[in-house]
Amino acid sequence: MSSTTVRADEATARLLPEVTAFIERQLDDYPDACGPLRTTVRKVIDRGRCERNETALPLLTHAAITGVPEPAVPVAAAHLLWWRAANAFDDIADGHADATLYGLGTGPALMAALECGHGLPLRALAALDLPAALRESLISDYLDGWTLTNDGRIRDLVNTVATVDPQSVLTTYEHKGGSAYAMACGMTARIAGCADAVTAAWREFGYTVGTLLQFRIDEEDLRDERAAELRPGTATYRLVCAVRRLTGTERRRALRLLAEAADSPGSRAEIKAMLLDPAVQAATLATRDSLLRQAHDLLDRLAVPSDHTTALRALADAAARPAAAGPAADGRTTGTFWESHPSATAGHPTPAAP
């Protein structure tokens, strides 16, 4: 990691207490009669699964535009809340919870996640001391991201390898992962005073980085014995490319192996070998690398050279590269939010782990 990236990371890390304090103020504004809701939402925030760039992306984006990250604290808070909700719903949809989620009953956890990702951030945005038109635009941006991401998640659940093409998968990735990043970048650009065309370009940068992360998740799943995407036969870009290359008997055999993947290690091993075919690998990496070039080109056009721009570029590069194999490769946390962000604990008691 370069020294400029380290300095930029330090500049954003020192704002984590402000992000958490902003969220605490929103929770403190709940009526006394809503104490159980406040307590449960706090637990979802504390114990839920973090997103890799939930606070860094908006803070670095604002700093790349203006030189300072501080005004993006409300966007960072909204982005964090959005991801706690999205990841809670994902954990349920992907079967990572049974009767409990994050140490809570599944029902209360999901109700709190809905409040965390919808009511709480929308009220926070509506209360910002900004011109009315800007507040309305921020709320619209947030709702657009919420809607598109839900569409992407539904696509991800209902798409099948036999019925979709690579472009359809890219749309799913853009909606599922890219929409939240686009929302965060677009809202930040608005707060920074960017013109509509520039705001749209920053939103495109967010879409690109979020889509790159979907490719990274797919790569990590290939190395993960849990095979979270392969077991249910999720229509990933690489898998769709691999199956579409096959015809006749080979295609029917591949689809049969997919149907057996949930319960058959042998079938999963054969599918993995198919996914690592050099032609499939080349097609997947060509699309990923094209997206990364697009992210770099957008940064070249949108941000002047600075430590924060360098850090933002490194964030895009990291989105394209699979992380080292390990139990936390999917971004799941092993403790609370405050434990995962040590600089955020000042003046805040560390909650008990679930």
C-alpha positions in Angstrom: 0.0 0.0 0.0 1.5 3.4 -1.0 2.1 6.1 1.6 -0.5 8.3 -0.1 -3.1 5.6 0.2 -2.2 5.2 3.9 -2.6 8.9 4.5 -6.0 9.0 2.8 -7.1 5.9 4.7 -6.1 7.6 8.0 -8.1 10.7 7.0 -11.2 8.7 6.4 -10.7 6.4 9.4 -10.6 9.3 11.8 -14.1 10.2 10.7 -15.6 6.8 11.7 -16.5 8.2 15.2 -18.5 11.0 13.4 -20.3 8.4 11.2 -21.2 6.3 14.2 -22.2 9.4 16.2 -24.5 10.5 13.3 -26.2 7.1 13.4 -26.5 7.3 17.2 -28.2 10.7 16.9 -30.8 9.2 14.6 -31.5 6.3 16.9 -31.7 8.7 19.9 -34.5 10.6 18.0 -36.8 7.6 18.2 -39.8 8.2 20.5 -39.4 6.6 23.9 -42.3 4.3 23.0 -40.1 2.8 20.3 -37.4 1.5 22.7 -37.6 -2.1 21.5 -37.2 -1.0 17.9 -34.2 1.2 18.8 -32.5 -1.7 20.7 -33.0 -4.2 17.9 -31.8 -1.8 15.2 -28.7 -1.2 17.2 -28.0 -4.9 17.4 -28.4 -5.3 13.6 -26.0 -2.4 13.1 -23.5 -3.8 15.7 -23.7 -7.5 14.8 -24.5 -7.4 11.1 -22.3 -8.1 8.2 -20.2 -5.1 7.1 -19.6 -4.1 3.5 -15.9 -3.6 2.4 -16.3 0.0 1.4 -19.4 1.2 3.2 -17.8 4.3 4.7 -14.6 4.7 2.7 -16.3 5.1 -0.7 -18.4 8.2 0.0 -15.7 9.8 2.2 -13.0 9.3 -0.4 -15.2 10.4 -3.2 -16.0 13.7 -1.5 -12.3 14.2 -0.7 -11.3 13.4 -4.3 -13.8 16.1 -5.5 -13.2 18.8 -2.9 -10.1 17.9 -0.9 -12.0 17.2 2.3 -14.1 14.1 3.3 -16.1 15.5 6.2 -19.3 16.7 4.5 -19.9 13.1 3.2 -20.4 11.8 6.8 -24.2 11.6 6.4 -23.9 9.7 3.1 -21.4 7.3 4.7 -23.9 6.7 7.5 -26.7 6.1 5.0 -24.5 3.8 3.0 -23.5 1.8 6.1 -27.2 1.5 7.2 -28.2 0.4 3.7 -25.6 -2.4 3.7 -26.6 -3.7 7.1 -30.1 -4.1 5.8 -29.1 -5.5 2.5 -26.8 -8.1 4.0 -29.4 -9.1 6.6 -31.9 -9.9 3.8 -29.1 -11.6 1.8 -28.2 -13.8 4.8 -31.9 -14.9 5.0 -32.3 -15.4 1.3 -29.0 -17.4 1.1 -29.9 -19.7 4.0 -27.3 -18.4 6.5 -29.9 -18.1 9.2 -32.5 -20.4 10.7 -34.5 -19.3 13.7 -32.0 -16.6 14.6 -30.0 -13.9 12.8 -27.2 -12.0 14.6 -28.3 -13.5 17.9 -31.9 -12.2 17.4 -35.1 -13.9 16.3 -35.3 -13.9 12.6 -38.6 -12.0 12.6 -37.4 -9.1 14.8 -34.0 -9.0 13.0 -35.7 -8.6 9.6 -38.1 -5.9 10.8 -35.1 -4.0 12.3 -33.2 -4.5 9.0 -36.1 -2.9 7.1 -36.1 0.0 9.4 -32.3 0.2 9.3 -32.2 0.4 5.5 -35.3 2.4 4.8 -37.0 4.4 7.5 -33.9 5.4 9.5 -31.7 6.7 6.6 -34.6 8.4 4.9 -35.5 10.3 8.0 -31.9 11.2 8.5 -31.6 12.6 5.0 -34.8 14.5 5.2 -33.6 16.3 8.4 -30.2 17.5 6.9 -29.7 21.2 7.0 -29.5 21.6 3.2 -31.6 23.3 0.5 -34.9 21.5 0.1 -34.2 20.6 -3.6 -30.9 19.0 -2.6 -32.5 17.0 0.2 -35.2 15.8 -2.2 -32.6 14.7 -4.8 -30.6 12.8 -2.1 -33.8 11.0 -1.0 -34.6 10.2 -4.6 -31.1 8.9 -5.2 -31.4 6.7 -2.1 -34.7 5.3 -3.1 -33.5 4.6 -6.7 -30.6 2.6 -5.3 -33.0 0.7 -2.9 -35.3 -0.2 -5.8 -32.6 -1.2 -8.3 -30.8 -3.4 -5.8 -34.0 -5.2 -4.8 -34.5 -5.8 -8.5 -30.9 -7.2 -8.8 -31.3 -9.4 -5.8 -34.6 -10.9 -7.2 -32.9 -11.4 -10.6 -30.0 -13.2 -8.8 -32.5 -15.5 -7.1 -34.7 -16.3 -10.1 -32.1 -16.4 -12.9 -31.0 -19.8 -14.1 -27.9 -20.8 -16.1 -30.1 -22.3 -18.8 -32.1 -19.2 -19.4 -29.9 -16.1 -19.1 -27.0 -14.7 -21.2 -23.8 -13.0 -20.0 -25.3 -9.5 -20.6 -28.3 -10.4 -18.4 -25.9 -11.4 -15.7 -24.0 -8.1 -16.0 -27.3 -6.2 -15.5 -28.0 -8.3 -12.4 -24.5 -7.5 -11.1 -25.0 -3.8 -11.9 -28.3 -3.7 -10.1 -27.5 -6.0 -7.2 -24.0 -4.7 -6.3 -23.5 -1.6 -8.4 -26.7 0.3 -7.4 -25.7 0.9 -3.8 -22.2 2.1 -4.8 -23.8 4.3 -7.5 -26.1 5.7 -4.9 -23.3 6.5 -2.5 -21.1 8.2 -5.2 -24.0 10.1 -6.7 -25.3 11.4 -3.4 -21.7 12.4 -2.4 -21.2 14.3 -5.7 -24.5 16.2 -5.1 -23.4 17.3 -1.6 -20.0 18.3 -3.1 -21.9 20.7 -5.5 -21.3 18.8 -8.7 -23.4 19.6 -11.8 -25.9 17.0 -12.9 -23.7 15.6 -15.7 -20.7 15.2 -13.3 -22.9 13.6 -10.7 -24.1 11.1 -13.3 -20.5 10.3 -14.1 -19.7 9.7 -10.5 -22.7 7.5 -10.3 -21.3 5.5 -13.2 -18.1 5.1 -11.3 -20.0 3.6 -8.4 -21.9 1.2 -10.7 -18.6 0.1 -12.1 -16.8 -0.5 -8.8 -19.9 -2.3 -7.4 -20.1 -4.5 -10.4 -16.4 -5.3 -10.2 -17.0 -6.5 -6.6 -19.5 -9.1 -7.9 -16.7 -10.5 -10.1 -14.4 -10.6 -7.1 -17.0 -12.4 -5.0 -17.4 -15.0 -7.8 -13.6 -15.5 -7.9 -13.5 -16.0 -4.1 -16.3 -18.5 -4.2 -14.2 -20.6 -6.6 -11.5 -21.0 -3.9 -13.9 -21.4 -1.0 -14.8 -24.9 0.0 -18.3 -23.7 1.1 -19.1 -22.9 -2.6 -21.9 -20.6 -1.6 -22.7 -19.6 -5.2 -22.0 -22.9 -6.8 -24.1 -25.1 -4.5 -27.4 -23.4 -5.4 -26.4 -23.0 -9.1 -26.3 -19.2 -9.0 -26.1 -17.8 -12.5 -22.7 -16.2 -12.2 -21.1 -14.5 -15.2 -18.3 -17.2 -15.4 -20.8 -20.0 -15.1 -23.1 -18.7 -17.8 -20.2 -18.1 -20.1 -19.0 -21.7 -19.5 -22.3 -23.3 -20.1 -23.1 -21.2 -23.2 -19.9 -22.6 -24.9 -21.4 -26.1 -24.7 -23.9 -27.8 -26.9 -25.8 -31.0 -27.1 -24.7 -33.8 -24.7 -22.0 -31.6 -23.1 -24.5 -28.9 -22.2 -27.0 -31.4 -20.8 -24.3 -33.0 -18.7 -23.2 -29.6 -17.3 -26.8 -28.7 -16.4 -27.2 -32.1 -14.7 -24.0 -31.5 -12.7 -25.4 -28.1 -11.6 -28.6 -29.8 -10.4 -26.5 -32.2 -8.3 -24.1 -29.5 -7.0 -25.8 -28.9 -3.7 -25.2 -32.4 -2.5 -22.4 -33.8 -4.6 -18.8 -32.8 -4.0 -17.8 -34.6 -7.2 -20.3 -32.6 -9.3 -19.0 -29.4 -7.8 -15.4 -30.4 -8.6 -16.3 -31.1 -12.2 -18.1 -27.7 -12.5 -15.1 -25.9 -10.9 -12.8 -27.5 -13.5 -15.2 -26.3 -16.2 -15.1 -22.8 -14.8 -11.3 -22.7 -14.8 -11.1 -23.6 -18.5 -8.7 -21.1 -20.1 -11.3 -19.9 -22.6 -13.8 -19.2 -19.8 -11.2 -17.6 -17.7 -10.1 -15.3 -20.5 -13.7 -14.2 -21.3 -14.4 -13.5 -17.7 -11.2 -11.6 -17.1 -11.6 -9.6 -20.3 -15.0 -8.3 -19.1 -13.6 -7.6 -15.6 -10.6 -5.8 -16.9 -12.8 -3.7 -19.2 -14.8 -2.6 -16.2 -11.6 -1.7 -14.3 -10.3 0.4 -17.2 -13.7 2.2 -17.3 -13.3 3.0 -13.5 -9.8 4.4 -14.1 -10.9 6.4 -17.1 -13.8 7.9 -15.1 -11.4 8.9 -12.2 -9.0 10.4 -14.6 -11.8 12.6 -15.9 -13.6 13.4 -12.6 -10.9 13.9 -10.0 -7.6 15.8 -9.9 -4.5 13.9 -8.7 -4.4 13.8 -4.9 -3.8 11.3 -2.0 -7.6 10.7 -1.9 -7.9 10.1 -5.6 -5.0 7.6 -5.4 -6.8 5.9 -2.5 -10.1 5.8 -4.5 -8.2 4.3 -7.5 -6.8 1.7 -5.1 -10.3 0.9 -3.9 -11.4 0.2 -7.5 -8.3 -1.9 -8.1 -9.0 -3.9 -4.9 -12.6 -4.5 -6.0 -11.2 -6.2 -9.1 -8.8 -8.5 -7.3 -9.8 -11.5 -5.3 -8.8 -11.3 -1.6 -6.5 -13.9 -0.1 -8.4 -17.0 0.7 -9.7 -17.2 4.3 -12.7 -17.3 6.5 -13.4 -13.6 6.1 -13.0 -13.5 2.3 -16.8 -12.8 1.8 -16.7 -9.8 4.0 -18.5 -11.3 7.0 -17.6 -9.9 10.3 -16.4 -11.9 13.3 -17.4 -9.3 15.8 -19.5 -6.2 16.2 -19.4 -3.1 14.1 -17.4 -1.2 16.8 -14.9 -4.1 17.1 -14.4 -4.1 13.3 -13.8 -0.3 13.3 -11.5 0.3 16.3 -11.2 4.0 15.6 -15.0 4.3 16.0 -15.1 3.1 19.6 -14.0 6.3 21.3 -16.6 7.3 23.8 -18.8 4.4 22.8 -19.1 1.2 24.8 -18.3 -2.0 22.8 -21.5 -4.1 22.6 -21.4 -7.7 23.7 -20.8 -10.1 20.8 -23.7 -12.3 19.9 
